[in-house]
Amino acid sequence: MTEKIRNTVIMGSGCAGLTAAIYSARANLQPLVIEGHEPGGQLSLTTLVENFPGFPEGIQGPELIENMRRQAARFGAEFLTAHVAAADLSRRPFVLKTNSGEIGTRSLIIASGASARWLGLPNEQALIGHGVSSCATCDGFFFSGKEIVVVGGGDSAMEEALFLTRFATKVTMIHRRDQFRASKIMLDRARKHEKIHFLTNTVVEDVYDPSSKEVTGLKLRDLKTAAVRDFPTSALFLGIGHTPNAAMFDGQLETDADGYLKTRDYVFTGVPGVYACGDVADRRYRQAISAAGTGCMAAIEVEKFLEELEK
């Protein structure tokens, strides 16, 4: 382990992590931000952000992240490009094992986020932010008056589809089976909506068209007949869930059935001095502004915790 024991380490460099960095740096805690395998979080994959307060004309996701990063650095936050492979929260200081070595810290803010589950299509990554999205709340408005597609068969897919009916003229739900995992109430609500149509026993094999930098259609395959066809659409929304980036805390911190960290009073985990904020602990809202809010809370609690340690 390195000789220097940190006051606090922040895992993650999205809105939650960077807000925590700003607050803890201004408290003169000299936080170390471990940027993780997705620097900037999901916002770094977003184009125009129009629902973050203070930007009446909107702001590009990567620009918002860069502004927050510069703000944190201005107050003394340090940044390390590394990935936390394992952690030991059973002793103090806590020990984080990264691909850059071991790091000791008196407190820990987990803001490692949740990664959207993608389909793994050939053109998918090239069109993220250009019609391929995992967040209806973030991007639905941009497809007002258009026909769009939602992939998935669970409650989150139904919620995405129902929300998107506010903007789209038609929402086609594509599911690989003819049975749905969604709860009866959510499925009935979706089936009764006049704008929502269902396409079952079907998978998406690709999305068009990266050359035009926008979604123009999908390549579909019928699982019963094996027939392949093109399906025109203006957007592809994925409602197949997220994977919280918390595996390194298995057996040490309490999680729900899907791996999201459980917290009490917003950011407290079951281990004193360890706090969780943003999407790694939030399966409900998953917004930049709510992540930033909990990042602020976590940093304030860290400051109080460290003050108590010194008494």
Sequence and secondary structure as in RCSB ss.txt:
>XXXX:A:sequence
MTEKIRNTVIMGSGCAGLTAAIYSARANLQPLVIEGHEPGGQLSLTTLVENFPGFPEGIQGPELIENMRRQAARF
GAEFLTAHVAAADLSRRPFVLKTNSGEIGTRSLIIASGASARWLGLPNEQALIGHGVSSCATCDGFFFSGKEIVV
VGGGDSAMEEALFLTRFATKVTMIHRRDQFRASKIMLDRARKHEKIHFLTNTVVEDVYDPSSKEVTGLKLRDLKT
AAVRDFPTSALFLGIGHTPNAAMFDGQLETDADGYLKTRDYVFTGVPGVYACGDVADRRYRQAISAAGTGCMAAI
EVEKFLEELEK
>XXXX:A:secstr
  S EEEEEEE  SHHHHHHHHHHHHTT   EEE  SSTTGGGGG SEE SSTT TT EEHHHHHHHHHHHHHHT
T EEE   EEEEE SSSSEEEEETTEEEEEEEEEE   EEE     TTTGGGBTTTEES HHHHGGGGTT EEEE
E SSHHHHHHHHHHTTT SEEEEE SSSS  S HHHHHHHHH TTEEEE SEEEEEEE GGGTS  EEEEEETTT
  EEEEE S EEE S EEES GGGTTTS B TTS B  BTTTB SSTTEEE GGGS SS   HHHHHHHHHHHHH
HHHHHHHHHH 
